[in-house]
Amino acid sequence: MVSSRGYTFHNGHTKQFRVDQSAILVNGTVIGGLQSPPSGWFEAIVQGAVYLAADQASHETLAFQQLAVSHAAHDTLLWVFHGTRLYATVDSKLKAVLPSIGLDSTSATALQAVKIGRQAARRAIAARADDGILNFVDYAQQPGYPGVYEATPGGQPIPDVPQAQFIRPFGGLGDIRRFRAPPPPNVNSSEYEATLIQVKEQGLRTSTVRTPYDTETAYYWRESSPM
């Protein structure tokens, strides 16, 4: 679920990036208004399976590798979205790339590539099947303050996935608390107003201080929201 987009750097060089397009599967296409899963979570599972398949098929032809990773992505996406019945949507994306890969689907070579992709998906799925994302956390609303969640009137009374902080990290990172960003400045501090003004000036649609590079960076990360 990726597409190409060109970015021009300050030195004038243009490079093609593979941009995640998993958002086409969430929210707007979900039947019955069900919400999408945390994208920072499910995309990591999909990419983990893709990596496993690519590694297993690394000594084969490019077409073989492409078929293997395509099936790895397909199977993990269906595992994530099976409750929303997006079978046809996911299937159609795989079907669309098969002709360009070019392998005869009935050949022994293609069947072996598919097997590798499916095995990679099963490994990734099994590794994340009990990672804590399903565990209930009894969230208690805290007093209103900058940086503290406040419920949207008429919306859910608790934040989405409050258990995210307890999910087993990917990649053996260990205690991830060391990566936490510093808290926002205290509203009574001299730094608060300057920080607020900076955010507003950068975020304005008609901003005169935001650089084209920063704008393109924001569009890049906007393709899919984090958790």
C-alpha positions as CSV (number, residue, x, y, z in Angstrom):
1,M,0.0,0.0,0.0
2,V,2.6,2.6,-1.1
3,S,3.0,5.1,-3.8
4,S,5.9,7.2,-5.1
5,R,6.4,10.9,-4.4
6,G,9.3,13.1,-5.4
7,Y,11.0,15.4,-3.0
8,T,13.5,18.1,-3.8
9,F,16.2,18.7,-1.2
10,H,18.0,22.0,-0.5
11,N,20.9,20.9,-2.7
12,G,18.6,20.6,-5.7
13,H,18.6,16.8,-5.9
14,T,15.3,15.0,-6.2
15,K,14.6,11.6,-4.7
16,Q,11.7,9.3,-4.9
17,F,10.3,8.1,-1.6
18,R,7.9,5.3,-1.1
19,V,4.9,6.9,0.7
20,D,2.6,4.8,2.8
21,Q,-1.0,4.7,1.5
22,S,-2.6,2.5,4.1
23,A,-5.1,5.2,4.9
24,I,-7.1,4.1,1.9
25,L,-8.2,1.1,4.0
26,V,-9.3,3.1,7.1
27,N,-12.2,5.2,8.2
28,G,-13.8,6.2,4.9
29,T,-13.9,2.6,3.5
30,V,-14.7,0.8,6.7
31,I,-18.2,-0.7,6.7
32,G,-20.6,0.4,9.3
33,G,-18.5,3.3,10.6
34,L,-16.1,1.1,12.6
35,Q,-12.9,2.9,13.5
36,S,-9.5,2.0,12.0
37,P,-6.8,0.3,14.1
38,P,-3.9,2.3,15.3
39,S,-1.8,2.9,12.2
40,G,1.5,3.1,14.0
41,W,0.8,-0.4,15.2
42,F,-0.7,-2.2,12.3
43,E,1.7,-0.7,9.7
44,A,4.7,-1.9,11.8
45,I,3.2,-5.5,11.6
46,V,2.7,-5.3,7.9
47,Q,6.2,-3.9,7.3
48,G,7.7,-6.5,9.6
49,A,6.1,-9.3,7.5
50,V,7.3,-7.6,4.4
51,Y,10.9,-7.5,5.8
52,L,10.8,-11.2,6.7
53,A,9.6,-12.1,3.3
54,A,12.1,-9.9,1.6
55,D,14.9,-11.4,3.7
56,Q,13.8,-15.0,2.9
57,A,13.6,-14.3,-0.8
58,S,16.6,-12.1,-1.1
59,H,18.6,-14.5,-3.3
60,E,15.7,-15.0,-5.8
61,T,14.7,-12.9,-8.8
62,L,13.1,-9.5,-8.4
63,A,9.8,-10.8,-9.5
64,F,10.0,-13.6,-6.9
65,Q,10.8,-11.1,-4.2
66,Q,7.9,-8.8,-5.3
67,L,5.4,-11.6,-5.2
68,A,6.6,-12.8,-1.8
69,V,6.4,-9.4,-0.1
70,S,3.1,-8.7,-1.8
71,H,1.5,-11.8,-0.2
72,A,3.1,-11.0,3.1
73,A,1.5,-7.5,3.1
74,H,-1.8,-8.9,1.9
75,D,-2.2,-11.5,4.6
76,T,-1.2,-9.2,7.4
77,L,-3.6,-6.5,6.2
78,L,-6.4,-8.9,6.1
79,W,-5.6,-10.1,9.6
80,V,-5.8,-6.5,10.9
81,F,-8.9,-5.6,8.9
82,H,-10.8,-8.9,8.8
83,G,-13.4,-7.7,11.4
84,T,-14.3,-4.8,9.0
85,R,-14.8,-7.2,6.0
86,L,-12.3,-5.4,3.8
87,Y,-11.5,-8.6,2.0
88,A,-12.4,-7.3,-1.4
89,T,-10.5,-4.0,-0.9
90,V,-7.3,-5.7,0.1
91,D,-7.7,-8.5,-2.5
92,S,-8.1,-5.9,-5.2
93,K,-4.9,-4.2,-4.4
94,L,-2.9,-7.4,-4.6
95,K,-4.7,-8.4,-7.8
96,A,-3.8,-5.1,-9.4
97,V,0.0,-5.6,-9.0
98,L,0.1,-9.3,-10.1
99,P,0.3,-8.6,-13.8
100,S,3.2,-6.2,-13.4
101,I,5.1,-8.8,-11.3
102,G,4.7,-11.1,-14.2
103,L,5.1,-14.6,-12.7
104,D,2.7,-17.4,-13.8
105,S,0.6,-17.9,-10.7
106,T,0.4,-21.7,-11.3
107,S,4.2,-22.1,-11.6
108,A,6.3,-23.8,-9.0
109,T,8.3,-20.6,-8.6
110,A,5.3,-18.5,-8.0
111,L,3.8,-21.0,-5.5
112,Q,7.1,-21.0,-3.6
113,A,7.1,-17.2,-3.4
114,V,3.5,-17.1,-2.2
115,K,4.5,-19.7,0.5
116,I,7.3,-17.5,1.7
117,G,5.0,-14.5,1.9
118,R,2.4,-16.4,3.8
119,Q,4.9,-17.8,6.3
120,A,6.3,-14.3,6.9
121,A,2.8,-13.0,7.6
122,R,2.1,-15.8,10.1
123,R,5.4,-15.1,11.9
124,A,4.7,-11.4,12.2
125,I,1.1,-12.0,13.3
126,A,2.0,-14.6,15.9
127,A,4.7,-12.2,17.3
128,R,2.1,-9.5,17.9
129,A,-0.9,-11.6,18.8
130,D,-0.5,-11.0,22.6
131,D,1.4,-7.7,22.7
132,G,-1.0,-6.0,25.1
133,I,-3.0,-3.9,22.7
134,L,-6.2,-5.7,23.7
135,N,-5.7,-5.1,27.4
136,F,-8.2,-2.9,29.2
137,V,-6.9,0.2,31.0
138,D,-9.2,1.9,33.4
139,Y,-8.5,5.5,32.3
140,A,-9.2,8.2,34.8
141,Q,-9.7,11.7,33.5
142,Q,-7.2,14.2,34.8
143,P,-7.8,17.9,35.4
144,G,-7.7,20.1,32.3
145,Y,-4.2,21.3,31.6
146,P,-2.0,21.7,28.4
147,G,-0.9,18.3,27.3
148,V,-3.7,16.5,29.2
149,Y,-6.5,14.7,27.2
150,E,-9.8,16.4,27.1
151,A,-12.9,14.7,25.7
152,T,-14.6,16.2,22.7
153,P,-18.2,17.2,23.6
154,G,-20.5,14.5,22.3
155,G,-17.6,12.1,21.6
156,Q,-16.0,9.3,23.5
157,P,-15.4,10.0,27.2
158,I,-12.0,8.4,27.2
159,P,-9.0,8.7,24.8
160,D,-8.4,6.1,22.1
161,V,-6.1,3.2,23.0
162,P,-5.0,4.4,26.5
163,Q,-3.2,1.1,26.7
164,A,-0.8,2.1,24.0
165,Q,1.8,3.0,26.6
166,F,1.9,-0.5,27.8
167,I,2.1,-2.3,24.5
168,R,5.2,-4.5,24.0
169,P,7.5,-2.5,21.9
170,F,8.6,-3.5,18.4
171,G,12.2,-4.4,17.7
172,G,13.4,-5.1,21.3
173,L,13.6,-1.4,22.2
174,G,13.2,-2.2,25.9
175,D,12.0,0.7,28.1
176,I,10.7,3.3,25.7
177,R,10.2,5.9,28.4
178,R,13.6,7.2,27.6
179,F,12.3,8.4,24.2
180,R,9.5,10.5,25.6
181,A,9.4,14.1,24.4
182,P,9.8,16.7,27.2
183,P,6.5,18.1,28.6
184,P,5.2,21.4,27.2
185,P,6.2,24.6,29.1
186,N,4.2,25.5,32.1
187,V,1.5,28.0,31.3
188,N,2.9,30.4,33.9
189,S,6.5,30.2,32.5
190,S,8.1,32.7,30.2
191,E,8.7,30.1,27.6
192,Y,5.0,29.2,27.1
193,E,4.0,32.3,25.1
194,A,7.0,32.0,22.8
195,T,6.3,28.3,22.2
196,L,2.6,29.0,21.5
197,I,3.4,31.8,19.0
198,Q,6.0,29.6,17.2
199,V,3.4,26.8,16.8
200,K,0.8,29.2,15.5
201,E,3.2,30.8,13.0
202,Q,4.4,27.5,11.7
203,G,0.9,26.0,11.4
204,L,-0.9,28.8,9.7
205,R,-2.1,27.9,6.2
206,T,-0.7,31.3,5.0
207,S,2.5,31.0,7.2
208,T,5.4,33.3,6.1
209,V,8.0,31.6,8.3
210,R,7.4,27.9,7.4
211,T,9.9,26.8,4.8
212,P,8.8,24.7,1.7
213,Y,10.9,21.8,3.1
214,D,8.9,21.9,6.4
215,T,5.6,22.0,4.4
216,E,6.6,19.0,2.3
217,T,7.7,17.2,5.5
218,A,4.3,17.7,7.0
219,Y,2.6,16.4,3.9
220,Y,4.8,13.4,4.0
221,W,3.9,12.4,7.5
222,R,0.2,13.3,7.0
223,E,-0.2,10.3,4.7
224,S,-1.0,8.2,7.8
225,S,-1.5,9.3,11.3
226,P,0.6,7.7,14.1
227,M,-1.0,5.8,16.9
